[in-house]
Amino acid sequence: MNSNLEDLYIFCEVVEAGSLTAAALKLNIPKSKISRRLASLEVQIGSSLLTRTTRKQRLTESGTMLYQRSVEHLKALALVEEEVGSLISKPRGQLRVLLPSEFLSRLISELIAEFSLLYPEITLCCSHYPGVVPELSENYDLTFVLHEHDLPDSSWIARSLMSIPQSIYVSNAYCFNDSKVHLCADSVGRSLDPETLGKECCVLNIGEQQWLFRDHQKIQSVPVKGRVHLSSPEMRIEAAVRGLGLLKLPNYQCEAEVQRGTLKELKLAIPPLAQELSVLYQSRTLPVKVRVFLDYFQNHIGRLYSIVR
């Protein structure tokens, strides 16, 4: 049987309303249209469904069977339509977010808690990754990444959210290999060419082999080396404080050590390239739950700026 779902729906409404007239009023369509749709359904089935008189209607045996077998399925389809429509129009469902480890953890936690209170029908699942940009996965609706290089080509949409200034830091416990660097570290107003850093020992992230600097519109790459490679920024700071090498990190992460005097900023002729925070998602057409999270995050990004600037 190749029945039209709308014809079946109209037929069931006629049965429940008790007459074509009552069904037409309920559905807000002409009675003549209902009559035509029922006739079309009877032709498709090859059997009469209703016996109609001027005073009442009665289901035939075929009509009774069709109604009993169809009505629950139509109600189930209507429920699915309602749930899908609700999912599209209302912020609800599971939202999966991937975040870099140790990036303003306390403040990000506050934003997530506030968002969850504001949207109780969204189940928010946040995971974290250490180190470099992770491999993109469809398991996440949103992936936030910290990066200096351009992001790899992909079909995903990338939106830049903010820039995070960085500097080179050193402790008094570090012994310089190059006297020029030592003089720069100990003198006020003296600037250092980034290329000289290649002669020094550095505390590096896992897989880090070069440091990038911005010379106006050009990017300068300086090869770096070191015997301590740590994915945790906190561990890299501790290694630098103990004199194991020079350190490149966002300024906000080293602010406390600078205030305590255990680290100081190395003055350079050109600054290190700023770190970028970007968010990636799979399509420009976003479900409401994803869109409201992005909007909420961007509306409160000033709170992040107040710390990282």
C-alpha positions as CSV (number, residue, x, y, z in Angstrom):
1,M,0.0,0.0,0.0
2,N,1.3,3.4,-0.9
3,S,-0.9,5.6,1.2
4,N,-0.2,9.3,1.8
5,L,0.6,10.0,5.5
6,E,-1.5,13.2,5.3
7,D,-4.5,11.2,4.0
8,L,-4.1,8.7,6.8
9,Y,-3.9,11.6,9.3
10,I,-7.1,13.2,7.9
11,F,-8.9,9.8,8.0
12,C,-8.0,9.3,11.7
13,E,-9.1,12.9,12.5
14,V,-12.5,12.2,10.8
15,V,-12.9,9.1,12.8
16,E,-12.1,10.8,16.1
17,A,-14.2,13.9,15.3
18,G,-17.2,11.9,14.4
19,S,-18.0,13.6,11.1
20,L,-16.4,15.3,8.1
21,T,-17.9,18.7,9.3
22,A,-16.4,18.4,12.8
23,A,-13.0,17.3,11.3
24,A,-13.0,20.3,8.9
25,L,-13.5,22.7,11.7
26,K,-10.8,21.1,13.8
27,L,-8.3,21.0,11.0
28,N,-9.4,24.4,9.6
29,I,-9.6,23.0,6.0
30,P,-12.7,22.9,3.7
31,K,-15.0,19.9,4.1
32,S,-14.7,19.3,0.3
33,K,-11.0,18.8,0.6
34,I,-11.4,16.2,3.4
35,S,-13.9,14.4,1.2
36,R,-11.5,14.3,-1.7
37,R,-8.6,13.0,0.5
38,L,-10.8,10.2,1.9
39,A,-11.9,9.2,-1.6
40,S,-8.2,9.2,-2.7
41,L,-7.3,7.0,0.3
42,E,-10.1,4.6,-0.5
43,V,-8.9,4.3,-4.1
44,Q,-5.3,3.5,-2.9
45,I,-6.5,0.9,-0.4
46,G,-9.2,-0.5,-2.8
47,S,-11.9,-0.6,-0.2
48,S,-14.5,1.7,1.4
49,L,-13.5,3.0,4.8
50,L,-16.6,4.9,6.0
51,T,-20.3,4.4,5.5
52,R,-21.8,7.9,5.6
53,T,-25.4,9.0,5.9
54,T,-26.9,12.5,6.5
55,R,-27.0,11.9,10.2
56,K,-23.9,9.7,11.1
57,Q,-20.9,7.9,9.8
58,R,-19.8,4.3,10.5
59,L,-16.5,2.6,10.0
60,T,-16.4,-0.3,7.6
61,E,-14.4,-3.4,8.6
62,S,-11.5,-2.2,6.5
63,G,-11.8,1.3,8.0
64,T,-11.8,-0.1,11.5
65,M,-8.6,-2.1,10.8
66,L,-6.9,0.8,9.2
67,Y,-7.7,3.2,12.0
68,Q,-6.6,0.7,14.7
69,R,-3.3,0.0,13.0
70,S,-2.6,3.6,12.0
71,V,-3.6,5.8,14.9
72,E,-0.7,4.9,17.3
73,H,1.9,5.2,14.6
74,L,0.6,8.6,13.6
75,K,0.7,9.8,17.2
76,A,4.3,8.5,17.5
77,L,5.3,10.4,14.4
78,A,3.6,13.6,15.7
79,L,5.6,13.2,19.0
80,V,8.8,12.8,17.1
81,E,8.1,15.9,15.1
82,E,7.3,17.8,18.3
83,E,10.6,16.6,19.9
84,V,12.7,17.4,16.9
85,G,11.1,20.8,16.5
86,S,11.7,21.5,20.2
87,L,15.3,20.5,19.8
88,I,15.7,22.9,16.9
89,S,13.8,25.8,18.5
90,K,14.8,25.4,22.2
91,P,18.3,25.1,23.7
92,R,18.2,21.5,25.0
93,G,20.0,18.2,24.6
94,Q,23.7,17.1,25.2
95,L,26.4,19.6,24.3
96,R,29.9,18.3,24.1
97,V,32.8,20.7,24.4
98,L,36.6,20.1,24.2
99,L,38.8,22.6,26.0
100,P,42.6,23.1,26.4
101,S,44.0,22.1,29.8
102,E,45.0,24.8,32.3
103,F,43.5,27.6,30.3
104,L,42.0,30.0,32.8
105,S,40.5,26.9,34.5
106,R,38.8,28.8,37.3
107,L,37.2,31.4,35.1
108,I,36.1,28.9,32.5
109,S,34.6,26.8,35.3
110,E,32.6,29.8,36.4
111,L,31.3,30.5,32.9
112,I,30.3,26.9,32.5
113,A,28.5,26.8,35.8
114,E,26.6,30.0,35.1
115,F,25.7,28.7,31.6
116,S,24.4,25.4,33.0
117,L,22.2,27.3,35.6
118,L,20.8,29.5,32.8
119,Y,20.0,26.6,30.5
120,P,18.9,23.6,32.7
121,E,17.7,21.5,29.7
122,I,21.2,21.4,28.2
123,T,23.5,18.6,29.5
124,L,27.0,20.0,29.2
125,C,29.9,17.6,28.8
126,C,33.4,19.2,28.9
127,S,36.6,17.3,28.2
128,H,40.2,18.7,28.2
129,Y,43.3,18.0,26.2
130,P,47.0,18.9,27.0
131,G,49.5,20.5,24.7
132,V,49.1,21.0,20.9
133,V,46.0,21.3,18.8
134,P,44.1,18.0,19.1
135,E,42.8,16.0,16.1
136,L,39.3,17.2,15.3
137,S,36.6,14.7,16.2
138,E,32.9,14.6,15.5
139,N,32.4,13.5,19.1
140,Y,32.5,17.2,20.1
141,D,30.2,20.0,19.1
142,L,32.8,22.6,19.9
143,T,36.6,22.4,20.1
144,F,38.5,25.3,21.6
145,V,42.2,25.5,20.6
146,L,45.2,27.6,21.7
147,H,47.6,28.0,18.8
148,E,50.3,30.2,17.3
149,H,50.5,28.7,13.8
150,D,47.7,28.7,11.3
151,L,45.2,26.0,12.0
152,P,45.4,22.9,9.7
153,D,43.1,22.9,6.6
154,S,39.9,21.1,7.3
155,S,36.2,21.3,6.5
156,W,35.5,22.6,10.0
157,I,34.5,26.3,10.6
158,A,37.1,28.2,12.7
159,R,36.3,31.4,14.6
160,S,39.0,33.5,16.3
161,L,38.0,34.6,19.7
162,M,40.9,36.5,21.3
163,S,44.7,37.1,21.2
164,I,46.8,36.4,24.2
165,P,50.1,38.3,24.6
166,Q,53.3,36.3,25.4
167,S,56.8,37.0,26.6
168,I,60.1,35.3,27.3
169,Y,60.9,34.9,31.0
170,V,64.1,34.0,32.9
171,S,65.0,33.5,36.6
172,N,68.2,34.7,38.4
173,A,69.1,31.1,38.9
174,Y,69.7,30.6,35.1
175,C,73.3,30.7,33.8
176,F,73.4,32.2,30.4
177,N,75.6,30.7,27.6
178,D,75.7,34.0,25.7
179,S,77.0,37.1,27.5
180,K,74.8,39.3,25.3
181,V,71.8,37.7,26.7
182,H,73.1,38.0,30.2
183,L,73.7,41.7,29.8
184,C,70.2,42.2,28.3
185,A,68.7,40.3,31.2
186,D,70.5,42.4,33.8
187,S,70.2,45.9,32.1
188,V,67.3,48.3,31.8
189,G,66.4,49.5,28.3
190,R,68.6,47.0,26.4
191,S,66.8,44.9,23.8
192,L,67.8,41.6,22.5
193,D,67.6,40.0,19.0
194,P,65.4,36.9,19.3
195,E,68.0,34.9,17.2
196,T,70.4,34.9,20.2
197,L,67.9,32.8,22.1
198,G,68.8,29.8,19.9
199,K,72.1,29.5,21.9
200,E,70.3,29.3,25.2
201,C,68.7,26.4,27.0
202,C,64.9,26.6,27.0
203,V,62.1,25.0,28.9
204,L,59.8,23.7,26.2
205,N,56.4,22.3,25.6
206,I,56.1,18.7,24.3
207,G,57.0,18.8,20.6
208,E,58.1,22.4,20.7
209,Q,61.1,23.1,18.4
210,Q,60.8,26.8,17.5
211,W,59.6,30.1,18.9
212,L,57.8,32.6,16.7
213,F,58.2,36.4,16.8
214,R,56.3,39.1,15.0
215,D,58.4,41.7,13.1
216,H,55.7,44.1,11.9
217,Q,53.8,42.0,9.3
218,K,56.5,39.2,9.1
219,I,56.9,36.2,11.3
220,Q,60.4,35.3,12.5
221,S,61.0,31.7,13.5
222,V,63.8,30.9,16.0
223,P,64.9,27.3,16.5
224,V,65.1,26.5,20.2
225,K,66.5,23.6,22.3
226,G,66.3,22.4,25.8
227,R,66.5,19.2,27.9
228,V,63.2,19.8,29.8
229,H,60.0,19.2,27.8
230,L,56.7,19.5,29.8
231,S,53.1,19.7,28.6
232,S,52.0,21.5,31.8
233,P,52.5,25.3,31.9
234,E,52.7,25.1,35.7
235,M,55.5,22.6,35.5
236,R,57.4,24.7,32.9
237,I,57.1,27.7,35.2
238,E,58.6,25.7,38.1
239,A,61.5,24.5,35.9
240,A,62.2,28.0,34.7
241,V,62.1,29.4,38.3
242,R,64.8,26.7,39.3
243,G,67.0,27.9,36.5
244,L,66.6,25.1,34.0
245,G,66.1,27.5,31.0
246,L,64.3,30.4,29.4
247,L,60.5,30.2,29.2
248,K,57.9,31.5,26.7
249,L,54.4,31.7,28.1
250,P,51.3,34.0,28.0
251,N,51.9,36.9,30.4
252,Y,49.0,36.1,32.7
253,Q,50.5,32.7,33.5
254,C,53.7,34.2,34.7
255,E,52.3,37.3,36.4
256,A,52.4,35.9,40.0
257,E,56.1,34.8,39.6
258,V,57.1,38.2,38.2
259,Q,55.4,39.9,41.2
260,R,57.3,37.6,43.6
261,G,60.5,38.3,41.8
262,T,61.3,34.6,40.9
263,L,60.9,35.4,37.2
264,K,61.5,38.5,35.1
265,E,60.7,39.3,31.5
266,L,63.5,39.2,29.0
267,K,63.5,42.4,26.8
268,L,63.4,41.7,23.1
269,A,63.7,43.8,20.0
270,I,60.5,42.2,18.6
271,P,57.8,40.5,20.7
272,P,56.9,36.8,20.6
273,L,53.9,36.0,18.5
274,A,50.6,36.2,20.5
275,Q,48.7,33.0,21.2
276,E,45.3,32.7,19.6
277,L,42.1,31.2,21.1
278,S,39.9,29.8,18.4
279,V,36.8,27.7,18.4
280,L,36.0,25.1,15.7
281,Y,32.7,23.5,14.8
282,Q,31.5,21.3,12.0
283,S,28.9,23.4,10.1
284,R,27.7,27.0,9.8
285,T,24.2,25.7,10.6
286,L,24.4,25.4,14.3
287,P,21.8,23.7,16.6
288,V,20.3,26.1,19.1
289,K,22.2,24.5,22.0
290,V,25.6,25.2,20.3
291,R,24.7,28.7,19.2
292,V,23.5,29.8,22.7
293,F,26.8,28.5,24.2
294,L,28.9,30.3,21.7
295,D,26.9,33.5,22.2
296,Y,27.2,33.2,26.0
297,F,30.9,32.6,25.8
298,Q,31.5,35.6,23.5
299,N,29.3,37.9,25.5
300,H,31.4,37.1,28.5
301,I,34.8,37.0,26.8
302,G,35.6,40.4,28.3
303,R,36.1,38.6,31.6
304,L,38.9,36.6,30.0
305,Y,40.4,39.7,28.4
306,S,40.7,41.4,31.8
307,I,43.1,38.6,32.8
308,V,45.1,37.9,29.7
309,R,45.7,41.4,28.4
